[in-house]
Amino acid sequence: MMLLRTSLRIRLLALILVPLFLAASIGVAWQYRKSTQLAEAVFDQKLSIMALAIYRDLLVTNGERLSPATKALFEEAADSQFFYHVRGPDGGFITGYSPPPLRPSKTDLTLNTPTLFTSTHRGQPVQVVQLMEKATIDGLRGLVQVSVWQDLQQRQTLAKNLAIQNGITALFLISTVCLVVVFGIRIGLKPLSSVEQAISIRSSTELRPIRRNVPVEVRHIVRLLNKLFSDVTEEQASRDRFITNAAHQLRNPIAAIQSLAEVAKDAPNLSEAQQRNRELVTASRSLVRLTEQLLSYERIRNSPVHKQPHAFDGFISSILSAHISKIVNSEIELSFSGKCGKAEIDIDDLLIEQAVLNIIDNALVHGGDKLKTITVSTKKTKDYVYLSVCNDGVSIPASSRRHLFERFEQGQPSTKKSRDGAGLGLAIVKEICVLHQADISITSSTSKTCFLFKFRRQET
């Protein structure tokens, strides 16, 4: 059973040969039955012919002898051990062997018609044919009865020999088919060895697509393998870029912290040392924020999503209420307008909360001195729920919008506040939207910049 599960060749052989052997066995059994029936029919026919020949000779020779033709018939069947007996019109013995097998009491003779039945002779089962005809022999007219019988063993031997011949023929054919199947499977599976060789030369650093010609039956598998190779290669490249960019982003704050620490150590007075320490704390906070965003980005990309139905307006309102103090302290006006009523959607509340706060933080960091208000609103249609987060800060150029949701990209790197950004906040938002099968888009003008989330409504 283990081989059937692990070996394709063994499975194919079993699927082909087992039904073949089963069909052959049924065929041999059926052929043996037909051979037995054929042997019975042949011997019964010979018995009837012999009975008719003997009766004809009685009429021709007046019961004295058998004709040369009838003798030849008996000589031809000598190996089959036929016996016969003739009873005359007066009931007396005329010729043949004596006595004949007894006829069963339930079997009646019909005039001019051979009657077949099974009986015993000298303790052995025999097949008997009896013919009753009207005839005149030695001046006596009456019913003449001719009996011819044969040992059943002869029939069984003939049937057995025929079955053996058919069995040998079937075995030869099956053996031929087995050889053809074995070599056919071996040759037919050779393309799989080619695919195996192509896979074996791939490695974690070399996953180029398989370009070899393969049978139609395995093209789908090769296509899936190529897609897997492509996805793994893309993921590796993406991870390499992430590590490179992360190292680049970490290098500047770490270098700043090292520089500020050395300057603070050599400060000429306490006031100067305190100023350097404050700058060191600020740089450390930036490094901590960057590290948290790096970990958050990777955690979101590799963690499962736990969705639950939430009333959308109430959920967004609770997020803003919990974090309004931070926004108010920044002297920014925050407003919320909910138009979804009791509409519910399936979301992971922690991830959506992080996405909304990242959008707001992005406005606070990159909005510049022009930023005065942040407006959050919701609306619904038959199939979707929309969340809009708008601000009146510095607009984002069209050239930057195309790459805004990529890692380590910033829409306004030139503003003073934007130096606190790491370029990961909006990338995290994009990943959260992907996990929710949601869309996010951005519009920006000189008066307003808006981020629009589009969620599919919960089916009811």
C-alpha positions in Angstrom: 0.0 0.0 0.0 2.9 2.3 0.7 4.3 1.7 -2.8 0.9 2.5 -4.3 1.0 5.9 -2.5 4.6 6.7 -3.3 5.3 5.2 -6.7 3.6 6.5 -9.8 4.9 3.6 -11.8 3.6 1.0 -9.4 0.2 2.8 -9.3 -0.1 2.8 -13.0 0.9 -0.8 -13.2 -1.7 -1.7 -10.6 -4.4 0.3 -12.3 -3.7 -1.3 -15.6 -2.8 -4.9 -14.7 -5.2 -5.7 -11.9 -8.3 -5.0 -14.0 -6.6 -6.9 -16.8 -5.9 -10.0 -14.7 -9.5 -9.8 -13.3 -10.9 -9.6 -16.8 -8.6 -12.4 -18.0 -9.7 -14.6 -15.0 -13.4 -14.0 -15.8 -12.7 -14.7 -19.5 -10.9 -18.0 -18.7 -13.8 -19.1 -16.4 -16.3 -18.2 -19.1 -14.2 -20.0 -21.7 -14.1 -23.2 -19.5 -17.8 -23.1 -19.3 -18.2 -22.7 -23.0 -15.6 -25.4 -23.6 -17.6 -27.8 -21.4 -20.8 -26.9 -23.2 -19.1 -27.4 -26.5 -17.7 -30.8 -25.5 -21.1 -31.9 -24.4 -22.7 -30.7 -27.6 -20.0 -32.5 -29.7 -20.2 -35.8 -27.9 -24.0 -35.7 -27.8 -24.0 -35.1 -31.5 -21.6 -38.1 -32.0 -23.8 -40.3 -29.9 -26.9 -39.4 -31.9 -25.0 -39.9 -35.2 -23.7 -43.3 -34.0 -27.2 -44.4 -32.9 -28.6 -43.4 -36.3 -25.8 -45.2 -38.2 -26.3 -48.4 -36.2 -30.0 -48.3 -36.9 -29.3 -47.8 -40.6 -26.9 -50.8 -40.6 -29.6 -53.0 -38.9 -32.0 -52.2 -41.7 -29.4 -52.8 -44.5 -27.8 -56.0 -43.1 -30.8 -57.4 -41.3 -29.1 -57.0 -38.0 -26.1 -59.2 -38.9 -23.2 -56.7 -39.0 -22.1 -53.0 -39.1 -21.2 -51.3 -42.4 -17.6 -50.2 -43.1 -18.7 -46.5 -42.7 -20.1 -47.2 -39.2 -17.0 -49.1 -38.2 -14.9 -46.2 -39.4 -16.9 -43.9 -37.3 -16.3 -46.1 -34.2 -12.6 -46.3 -35.0 -12.4 -42.5 -35.2 -14.0 -42.3 -31.8 -12.1 -45.2 -30.4 -10.2 -43.0 -27.9 -13.5 -41.8 -26.5 -14.7 -45.3 -25.5 -18.2 -45.4 -27.0 -20.4 -48.4 -26.3 -23.6 -49.5 -27.9 -26.4 -52.1 -27.5 -29.3 -53.1 -29.9 -32.5 -54.7 -28.8 -34.7 -56.4 -31.4 -38.5 -56.3 -32.0 -38.9 -59.3 -29.7 -37.0 -57.6 -26.9 -34.0 -59.9 -27.4 -30.3 -58.8 -27.8 -29.1 -58.4 -31.3 -25.6 -56.9 -31.2 -23.3 -54.7 -29.1 -22.4 -54.6 -25.4 -24.7 -56.1 -22.8 -26.4 -54.9 -20.7 -27.1 -51.2 -21.6 -27.3 -48.4 -18.9 -30.7 -48.1 -17.2 -32.9 -45.2 -18.3 -34.3 -43.0 -15.5 -37.9 -43.7 -14.8 -38.9 -40.1 -15.5 -37.3 -40.2 -19.0 -39.6 -41.4 -21.8 -38.6 -42.5 -25.2 -40.1 -40.9 -28.2 -40.5 -42.7 -31.5 -38.0 -41.7 -34.2 -36.3 -39.2 -31.9 -32.9 -39.6 -30.1 -33.3 -39.3 -26.3 -30.4 -38.2 -24.2 -30.0 -38.9 -20.5 -27.3 -39.5 -17.8 -27.0 -42.9 -16.2 -24.3 -45.2 -14.8 -22.4 -48.1 -16.4 -20.2 -50.4 -14.3 -20.2 -47.8 -11.5 -19.1 -44.9 -13.8 -21.3 -42.0 -14.8 -22.1 -42.1 -18.5 -24.1 -40.1 -21.1 -26.6 -42.2 -23.1 -28.6 -41.7 -26.2 -31.4 -44.1 -27.1 -33.3 -44.3 -30.4 -36.5 -46.2 -30.8 -37.7 -47.0 -34.4 -40.1 -49.5 -36.1 -38.3 -52.0 -38.2 -38.4 -55.6 -39.5 -35.5 -57.9 -38.6 -35.5 -61.7 -39.4 -39.1 -61.5 -40.3 -40.1 -59.9 -37.0 -41.6 -56.5 -37.1 -41.7 -54.2 -34.1 -39.8 -51.6 -32.1 -36.1 -51.7 -32.3 -34.1 -49.8 -29.6 -30.6 -48.7 -30.2 -28.5 -47.5 -27.1 -25.1 -45.7 -27.4 -23.2 -44.4 -24.4 -19.9 -42.9 -23.3 -18.0 -42.3 -20.1 -18.4 -38.6 -18.9 -14.7 -38.5 -18.1 -13.9 -38.1 -21.8 -16.0 -35.0 -22.0 -14.4 -33.5 -18.9 -11.0 -34.2 -20.3 -11.8 -32.6 -23.6 -13.3 -29.5 -21.8 -10.2 -29.3 -19.6 -7.8 -29.5 -22.5 -9.7 -26.8 -24.4 -9.7 -24.6 -21.2 -5.9 -25.2 -20.8 -5.3 -24.2 -24.4 -7.4 -21.1 -24.0 -5.7 -20.3 -20.7 -2.2 -20.6 -22.2 -3.3 -18.3 -25.0 -4.7 -15.8 -22.5 -1.5 -16.0 -20.4 0.6 -15.4 -23.4 -1.5 -12.3 -24.3 -1.4 -11.0 -20.8 2.3 -11.5 -20.5 2.7 -9.6 -23.8 0.5 -6.8 -22.5 2.4 -6.7 -19.2 5.7 -6.3 -21.0 4.2 -3.6 -23.3 2.7 -1.8 -20.3 5.9 -2.0 -18.2 8.1 -0.7 -21.0 5.4 1.7 -22.2 5.2 3.3 -18.7 8.9 3.5 -18.4 9.2 5.2 -21.7 6.1 7.3 -21.1 7.4 8.6 -17.8 10.8 9.7 -19.2 9.6 13.3 -19.5 9.1 13.4 -15.8 12.7 12.6 -15.3 13.5 15.6 -17.5 11.3 17.7 -15.3 13.0 16.3 -12.2 16.4 17.1 -13.6 15.3 20.6 -14.4 14.0 21.1 -10.8 17.2 19.5 -9.3 19.5 22.2 -10.8 17.4 25.0 -9.2 18.4 26.4 -5.8 17.3 29.0 -3.4 19.3 31.6 -5.4 18.5 30.2 -8.8 14.8 29.8 -9.5 14.4 30.6 -13.2 11.3 29.2 -14.9 11.4 25.7 -16.5 11.4 26.1 -20.3 11.6 22.4 -21.3 9.0 20.8 -23.5 6.8 18.6 -21.3 3.7 16.4 -22.0 0.3 18.0 -21.8 -0.6 16.1 -18.6 2.2 17.8 -16.6 2.2 21.2 -18.2 -0.2 22.5 -15.5 2.2 21.2 -12.8 5.2 22.9 -14.5 3.2 26.1 -14.9 2.3 26.1 -11.2 6.0 25.4 -10.4 7.1 28.3 -12.6 4.6 30.6 -10.8 5.9 29.4 -7.5 9.4 30.1 -8.6 8.4 33.5 -9.8 6.6 34.3 -6.5 9.5 33.1 -4.4 12.0 35.1 -6.5 9.9 38.2 -6.3 9.4 37.7 -2.5 13.2 37.2 -2.1 13.9 40.3 -4.1 11.3 42.3 -2.2 12.8 41.1 1.1 16.3 42.0 0.0 15.1 45.5 -1.0 13.4 45.8 2.3 16.5 44.8 4.3 18.7 47.1 2.2 16.2 50.1 2.6 15.8 49.3 6.3 19.5 49.3 6.8 19.8 52.6 4.9 17.0 54.1 7.0 18.5 52.9 10.3 21.9 54.1 9.4 21.1 57.9 9.6 19.4 57.9 13.1 22.0 55.6 14.5 24.8 57.8 13.2 23.0 60.8 14.6 22.6 59.2 18.0 26.3 58.3 18.0 27.3 61.8 17.0 25.0 63.5 19.6 26.3 61.2 22.3 29.9 62.1 21.5 29.0 65.8 21.4 27.1 65.6 24.7 30.1 64.0 26.3 32.4 66.8 25.3 29.9 69.7 26.0 31.7 72.7 27.5 29.0 73.4 30.0 25.8 71.9 31.6 23.4 74.0 29.5 25.0 72.8 26.3 25.1 69.2 27.5 21.3 69.4 28.3 20.6 70.7 24.9 22.5 67.8 23.3 20.8 65.3 25.5 17.4 66.6 24.4 18.4 66.2 20.8 19.7 62.8 21.6 16.3 61.8 23.1 14.5 63.1 20.0 16.8 61.1 17.7 16.3 58.0 19.9 12.5 58.4 19.6 12.8 58.7 15.9 14.9 55.5 15.9 12.3 53.7 18.1 9.5 54.8 15.8 11.3 53.6 12.8 12.0 50.2 14.4 8.4 49.9 15.5 7.2 50.6 12.0 9.7 48.1 10.5 8.4 45.4 12.9 4.8 46.4 12.3 5.2 46.1 8.6 6.7 42.7 8.6 4.2 41.5 11.3 1.2 42.6 9.2 2.5 41.0 6.0 3.0 37.6 7.7 0.2 37.4 10.3 -3.4 36.1 9.8 -6.3 38.5 9.7 -9.0 38.1 12.4 -12.1 39.7 10.9 -15.3 40.3 12.8 -18.4 42.3 11.9 -18.4 45.9 13.1 -20.8 48.8 12.8 -18.6 51.0 10.8 -19.6 54.5 12.0 -19.4 53.5 15.7 -16.0 51.8 15.2 -14.4 54.9 13.4 -15.9 57.2 16.0 -14.4 55.2 18.9 -11.0 55.3 17.2 -11.0 59.1 16.9 -12.3 59.5 20.5 -9.5 57.4 21.9 -6.8 59.5 20.1 -8.3 62.9 19.8 -6.1 64.3 22.6 -3.0 63.8 20.5 -4.5 65.6 17.5 -5.9 68.5 19.6 -2.5 68.9 21.3 -1.1 69.5 17.8 -3.6 72.4 17.5 -5.3 70.7 14.6 -9.1 70.7 14.3 -10.6 67.2 13.9 -14.2 66.5 12.6 -16.1 63.4 11.9 -19.2 62.8 9.7 -20.7 59.3 9.7 -23.4 58.4 7.1 -23.3 54.6 7.2 -25.9 54.2 9.9 -26.0 50.7 11.2 -24.1 49.2 8.2 -21.6 46.5 9.2 -18.5 45.2 7.5 -16.1 42.4 8.4 -12.7 43.9 9.5 -9.8 43.3 11.8 -10.4 46.1 14.2 -6.7 46.4 15.3 -5.4 46.6 11.8 -8.0 49.1 10.6 -7.4 51.2 13.6 -3.7 51.2 12.8 -4.4 52.2 9.1 -6.6 55.1 10.2 -4.0 56.4 12.7 -1.2 56.0 10.1 -3.1 58.2 7.7 -3.7 60.8 10.4 -0.1 60.6 11.6 1.0 61.0 8.0 -1.0 64.3 7.8 0.5 65.5 11.1 4.1 64.7 10.0 3.9 65.9 6.3 1.1 68.4 6.4 3.4 71.3 7.2 2.5 74.6 8.8 -0.5 74.9 6.4 -2.3 72.0 8.1 -5.3 73.2 10.2 -8.0 70.6 9.9 -8.4 66.9 9.5 -11.8 65.7 8.3 -13.0 62.0 8.6 -16.2 60.9 7.0 -18.0 57.7 6.0 -20.7 56.8 3.4 -22.3 53.7 2.0 -23.7 52.4 -1.2 -25.5 49.1 -1.9 -22.2 47.1 -2.1 -19.6 49.2 -0.5 -18.6 51.3 2.5 -16.3 54.3 2.1 -14.0 56.0 4.6 -12.4 59.3 3.7 -9.6 61.0 5.7 -8.9 64.5 4.4 -6.5 67.3 5.5 -5.8 70.8 4.2 -2.0 70.6 4.6 0.7 70.7 1.9 -0.5 69.0 -1.3 1.3 65.9 -2.7 2.7 66.2 -6.2 1.3 63.9 -8.9 4.8 62.4 -9.4 5.0 61.3 -5.8 1.4 59.9 -5.6 2.3 57.0 -7.9 4.8 55.6 -5.4 3.3 56.9 -2.2 2.3 53.5 -0.9 5.6 51.9 -1.5 8.1 51.3 1.3 10.3 54.2 2.3 8.6 56.6 0.0 7.5 60.1 1.2 5.2 62.5 -0.5 6.9 65.6 1.0 10.5 64.9 2.1 11.4 68.5 2.0 9.3 69.8 4.9 10.8 70.1 8.3 8.4 67.8 10.0 8.7 65.1 7.3 12.2 64.3 8.6 10.4 62.4 11.4 8.8 60.1 8.8 10.3 56.7 7.8 8.2 56.1 4.7 6.6 53.0 6.1 3.2 54.4 7.4 1.4 54.4 4.1 3.0 51.1 3.0 1.5 49.5 6.2 -1.9 51.0 5.2 -1.6 49.5 1.8 -0.8 46.0 3.2 -3.8 46.3 5.6 -6.1 47.1 2.7 -4.7 44.1 0.7 -5.4 41.8 3.6 -9.1 43.1 3.7 -9.5 43.0 -0.1 -10.1 46.7 0.1 -9.0 49.6 -2.1 -7.3 52.8 -1.2 -6.8 55.8 -3.4 -5.5 59.4 -3.0 -6.4 62.8 -4.4 -4.5 65.9 -3.7 -5.0 69.6 -4.7 -3.7 72.9 -3.3 -6.6 73.0 -0.9 -7.2 69.4 0.2 -5.6 66.0 0.3 -7.9 62.9 0.7 -7.3 59.2 1.3 -10.3 57.1 0.3 -10.8 53.6 1.6 -13.3 51.3 -0.2 -14.6 48.2 1.7 -17.1 45.7 0.5 -20.2 45.5 2.6 -21.1 42.4 4.6 -23.5 40.2 2.8 -26.8 39.6 4.5 
